[in-house]
Amino acid sequence: MPLSARIESAISQAIGMGQGGVAPPKLSKALNYAVTPGGARIRPTILMSVALACGDDRPELTNAAASALELIHCASLVHDDMPCFDDADIRRGKPTVHREWDEPIALLTGDSLIVLAFEVLAKAAGSDPMRAVQLIRTLAHRTGMPNGICAGQGWESEAEVDLRAYHRAKTGALFIAATQMGAIAAGQDPDQWEELGARIGEAFQVADDLRDALYDAETLGKPAGQDDLHDRPNAVSAYGVQGAVRHLKDILGGAIASIPSCPGEAALAQMVRAQSERLTPVAPAVNRA
């Protein structure tokens, strides 16, 4: 089965769990709405690629880990789009959840996806309880405080922001989770995979900052210029466009060099290179300050 089909199947099964029984119709529909269409599914792709590179001897656990990680990511997008944060009208080319329904449904959708992520991992624990516990702890660590995406969102409320720490928490956390959870699912030591995830996450955030500054809403499929609008710390304001592009290339080069030795190292390096090409913006106006 192609990797993309495997990911979509795992996510579909997870959403089916959340919609089971006598569920509130609006919230039930919103769960599926929030995760489809799924964009690039870059985080579960990285997770599965690492697991495959390490042997993938528990594919059912890998599937659960990949879907759980994507559910957390989608939950964060639902919450980020709400009026209390970005107040965005569009996400992935369609109305955001709070615009399609309302704020209470959006809040409950994000909350439900977070809870569902951990239920998916718990349900898969029968194949290897110790690995499942590690997966749950890792995902929790990279979701909450003090080092997860909640911390990243919290940095936006601070008067002084460490840009590197902000990027590592807001975006890097789930990329670190992706590489570490892929290793855990395959029975490998997750610690040696942290650097790769951190570097990919930092690169992704810099690329996102560039796209936010250079592209329009139609190209992005979501509102553009949000960093300037909300006065958020970002790589373009810190380095300028050309400096941010150079910084992005340096980070991606370091990411490939940081891949630990494993049976599928060459294939994994190829995947990272492919993601690097996808990440690097083709700027319509690179001369912008």
N, C-alpha and C positions, 0 to 999 in steps of 0.2 A: 504493500500500500504506500503511495506517495506520502511524504511527510505532511504536506498540507491537508490531505484527506484524513490522515490519522489525527491531526490536531482538531479539525472541524468535527470529526466523529466524537472525539473525547469531550469537546465543549458541548455538543448537542446532547450527549448523554447526561452531562452534568446539569444542564438547564432542565432537562426532563425530570430530574430528581426534584429540582426546585418548584416545578409546576405540578407535581403529583398531588393526589388527594383532592379535597374540595378547597381549591385555592381561590383567593379574590381575583376575579377576572382581569381587572386593570393591572394589578401588580404582576400577575402571571404573564401577561402580554409584555409588560415593560421589561421583565427579566430578559426575554429573548431579544427584544428591541435594542437593549443596551449592549448586547454582545455581537449583533449582526447588522450590517456586514462587518467583518472583523478586521479590515485593513490588512496590514502586512503580517500580523501575528508574529512579530519579530521575537518577543520574549519566549513564547512556547517553542518557536523554531530553534532558538539558541539552546534552550533546555534539552530538547530532544536530540539535537546535534551533539551536545556534550555527552548525553547518555549513550548514544550510538557509538561515539568515539571511545567510550569506556567499556563497551561490551553489551549494554542494554539487556542484561540477563533477567530483568523483571519488567517487561514491557507494560504490564497492567499498572504498575506503580509509576512508571514514566508517564503514561497517559494521564493518570490522575494528577500527577505533579504539574504537567503542562497545562491542563485545563484549570486547575486551581490557581495557578499563577496568572493566567489570562483573566479569570474572573475577578481577581483582586485588581488587576490593571483597569479593567472595564469599570469596576466600582469606583475607582479613583477618578476616572473621566466623568462619570455621572455627577459625582460630588463637586469636582473642579468647575463644571459648567454652571452650577447653580448660582443664583443671584448673590449669595453671600461671598462668593469667590470671583469667578470670571464673568458671570452673567452672560453666558454665551447662548446664542440662538441656534447655532449649527454645529454639528459634530459628524464627521465622516459623510458630509454632503446631505444630511437630513436634519430635521429639527431635534434639538437636544431633548432629553427625557422630560425635563420640567416644562418645556414648551409644548411637547406632544401631549402631555397630561397636565401635571401641576407639580408644585414644589413638594408636597407631602409624598406623592408617588415617587418622585425622583429620590428623595431622601431614603425612603423605604427600599427602593430598588438597589441603591448603593449598599445599604446595610445588609440586605438579603444576599447580595452577591458575595459579600465578605464572609458571611456565615456559611454560605453554600460552599465556598472554597475549602474551608476546613472540614466540612462534612464529607466532601469528596475524598479528601486525603484519609480521613478516619475510616471511611467505608472500604478503602483499598488496603487498609492495614493488614488484612489477613494474609496477603502474599509475603509480607516481611514486616512484622510489627516494629522492629528496631529502626529500620530505615524510614518507616512511616512516621515514627515519633520525631526523627531527625528532620524530616521534611516539614512537619507541622511547626517545629520550633524555628526552623530557618525562615519559613514564610512569615510567621508571626514577628520575628525579629526585624525582617525587612519591610514589614507593613506598618508597625506602630512606632513607638518612641523607645529609645532616643535616636535610633539610627535608620528608621524606616521612612516611608513616604509621608506619614503623618508629620514627622519632624521636618521634612522638606517643605510641606505646606506651611508649617509653623514659622519657618524662617522668613516667610513673606510678611509677617507681622512685626518683624524686628527693625529697629531704626538702622542698625549696622549689620551688614550681612557678609559673611565669608563666602565668596562666590563658589569656591571649590567645595566647601562643606555643604552648601545649599544644593549644588548639582549632584553631589554624591548621595544626598538623602532623597531629594525629590525624584530624580530620574535614575541615578546609579543603583539605588537600593534594589529595585526589581530586576535589574540586569545582573547584579551580584547574586540575587536569589536564583535567577535562571541558570547561571553556570554552576552554582553550588548545589542546587536541587537536582540538576542533571547528573552530577557526579554522585550524589547521595542515592538517587534512584538506581544507579548502576553499581552501588556498593563501594564507591571510592571515597577517599578523604576529601571533604569539601574545601578545606582551608587553602589548598594549593590552587584552587580555582577562583579565589576571590579577586585577585588582581585582574584577570581577564574580564570578569564581569564589571568591575569598577571602571576599567578603561573603555569598554564598549558603552557603558552608561554615560560616562563623561562625554564621549564622542557624540552620542545620540543627542544629548542636551545642547551641545554647542551647535550641532546641525539644526536642531529645532529652533534655536535662537536665530540662526541665520535665515531660516525659512520664514519665521515670523516677521523679520525685518524686511525681507526682500520680496516676498510673494504676496499676492492678493488673496482674498477670502475664497474666490472661486477655485484657484489653484490648490489651496490648502484643504478645502472642504471643511473649513472652520474659520472663525474670525481671525483676521491678520492684525498685526500691530499691537497685540495685547501686552507685550512687555513694556512698551512706551506708555500705553494707555493706563496701565496699572502701576507704572513706575517700579517694575520688578527688576531685580538684578539679572543681568544677562551678558553673554559673551560679546555681543556686538557693541554694547555700550562700554564694556571693559577694554576690548582690544581693537575696535573698529572692524569693518567687514573683512578687509584683507588679512588683518591679524588673526581674526577668528577662523578664517579658512586655513591659514598656516597652522594654527593651534590644533584644529581638527585633524589635519593630516598627520601631525606629530603623534597625537593620541592614538590614531588608528594603527600607525606603524608600531607603536609600543604594544598595542593589544595583540597583534599577530605574534610578536616576539615573546609574549608572556604565556602562550599556550603551553600547559604542562605536557610532559612526555606521556603519550597514551597510544594504544593500538591504532586509533583513527586520527592521529594528529594531523596528517596531511589533508584529509578530507575536511577536518574542522577548520584548518587554516584557510582552505578554499572558501568555506562558507563565510568566514569572517571577512575575507576580501570582497566577496559578493555583496555582503551587507554594507561594507565600507563604500563601495561604488554607489549603492542605493542611497546611502546616507548623505553623501556629498552633494550639496545643492548646486544646481546649474543656475547661477544667479542671473536674473535678467538685468540687474543694475549693480554689478559688483563694485562700482566706483562710489557707492553710497557710503558715507562716513560711518 
